[in-house]
Amino acid sequence: MKSLSSLKIVGLILGFIIVVMVLGYIIYAVFFRGEAKPSQLVNVNGVLVNASDLPLANENVNRPAANVNEGIGELPISRVAKGGDTLVSDVVDSSVAGVTITGANLRYYDKTTGQFYQISPDGKIKSLISDEIFPEVEKIAWSPDASQVVLTFPDGANILYDFSSKKQATLPKEMKEIEFSPAGTEIGFEYITDNPDNNFLGVSKPNGSEMKAVEDLGDQSENVAINWSPSNQVLATYRKGSSGESQEIFFIGLQGENLKSLDVEGRGFESNWDQSGDKLLYSTYDSTTNYNPELKFVDYGGNNTGRNTVNTGLKTWPSKCTIGASTAYCGVPSYLEKGSGIYPTIAKDIPDVFWKVDLRTGAKTKLANPVNQDGTSIYNASQVYLSPDESVLYFTDTNTGKLQSIKLK
């Protein structure tokens, strides 16, 4: 009797184990077997998808990131600008200012450390170019060869620093809007005092010596812009209101030359020279543009000044453009609120789209909608820069201060 009881107990235990195993298998099969393991999940356009649910490779589908730019089945986010969504890369992952390109490298001021660095185009090789620390620099003007820099601080102090000699010189606080000449042998500036009668447009050696006045400014400094021409003939432009919403633009030479002026439609004239100095890329605004900037370019030089004006139709500023051999590359806000030409700061949070404009024909082409890895347009370019071979477009993002890039080739 005891042996039968023992057998019954053993049988019950075995039966219970079998039932538990069967129930466990059923629960696994119903609830868990169909789920992908972490390694089976793939990211497609920002969404995690089970790899087994993707179509076969020979179907017309989005390929994994490794196949981007192979020409067949590309992802919507391209790594090279082709007119659509284009991936943006971080070159410097911190807030920067005063970016300049020297040779194949970039130099910049790091706002966090207060120091100047040089970095390779791919962002991999980074080095200090000086041990000096300059806290809270507000404005930066580089010499053409990037060997010298003029720094302006919040209190108005100006310092020239020479990276080769490691020496610095203090410039007068009255110097404003300082810019190096094309040869780098002089600086142009507006000399502003409390007395308008003592204000003037001037030039000097980079260290402030041999200063001379070029033109009296009076109370017109807001209408004058230091803008050296590549030929070194023009130091600045002066905009003067004429009839209606038009302006007359005067070109101020170093020797008091009587240079031909330029008549433009609209107000708020801002401009950049092309590399040859034969054309001006400029923007103005008026009631017909909802007081938003409109980008144009025009011939400059002797009797050609004012000829062949081309309206690109792009609503942006020359400060958001860079110019190559014969092409302008511009960050263009995806939309603008009325009055952005008068108050540019209202456009600082609007994502940009990049366009290029042929300065010979006027043809414009959409380059890229810059996006992050999630495909989101979040970039607003405060300054735009171009690699010497025009294969990479660099820009500083208005809101993060980071130095970013997109590939053009």
Secondary structure, 3 states (H helix, E strand, C coil): CHHHHHHHHHHHHHHHHHHHHHHHHHHHHHHCCCCCCHHHEEEECCEEEEHHHCCCCCCCCCCCHHHCCCCCCCCCCECECCCCEEECEEEECCCEEEEEEECCEEEEEECCCCEEEEECCCCCCEEECCCCCCCCCCEEEECCCCCEEEEECCCCCEEEEECCCCEEEEECCCEEEEEECCCCCCEEEEECCCCHHHCEEEEECCCCCCCEEEEECCCCHHHEEECCCCCCCEEEEEEEECCCCEEEEEEEECCCCCCCCEEEECEEEEEEECCCCCEEEEEEECHHHCCCCEEEEEECCHHHCCCCCEECCCCCCHHHEEECCCEEEEEEECCCCCCCCCCHHHHCCCCEEEEEEECCCCCEEEEEEEECCCCCCCCCEEEEEECCCCCEEEEEECCCCCEEEEECC
